[in-house]
């Protein structure tokens, strides 16, 4: 692989980031099951990983053309540059003191499975530690099995979900890691 540089995103990067293929494929999903026990005022939520009969195409839940606005709102955005290619990016917000929140991790298909997403995560970890954050959260669609595997391989643990979180009404899974 060409030399990889992880650096802060600058405004001139945005057109390249918007044109990256933001879609992915998944062979597994996390299926939500809610059980209500009205007599006990109890609601139980559980997830189970389900293997699909064939891989599904997964559209990105955020609008890549809104990256300029996201860039302005993000606390940190970094780009992965491999040789002359823009290979990917990560966006992170700090919605509250002491915590970072990864909202986007995108790697171009040509550069996937080469450690770039992991390098972007490590840069986010370093940045959060420098700021004194104690926890970092990573959100993803319940259908995005590759992102779940990435999170788990970097020490994140499932910590919650938000039903109908994305504009397409998909469930967001939340993973967290102590720093």
TALINSUL-V977616 format. One record per run of one state. SS is the DSSP state (A for helix, B for strand, O for the rest). FROM is the first residue (numbers start at 1). LEN is the number of residues. If there is no record, write none. Layout:
# TALINSUL-V977616
ss: (SS | SS)
from: (FROM | FROM)
len: (LEN | LEN)
This chain:
# TALINSUL-V977616
ss: (O | B | O | A | O | B | A | O | B | O | A | O | B | O | B | O | B | O | A | O | A | O | B | O | A | O | B | O | B | O)
from: (1 | 4 | 9 | 11 | 20 | 24 | 38 | 41 | 42 | 59 | 64 | 74 | 76 | 83 | 85 | 97 | 99 | 108 | 109 | 112 | 116 | 132 | 135 | 142 | 145 | 154 | 157 | 163 | 172 | 179)
len: (3 | 5 | 2 | 9 | 4 | 14 | 3 | 1 | 17 | 5 | 10 | 2 | 7 | 2 | 12 | 2 | 9 | 1 | 3 | 4 | 16 | 3 | 7 | 3 | 9 | 3 | 6 | 9 | 7 | 1)
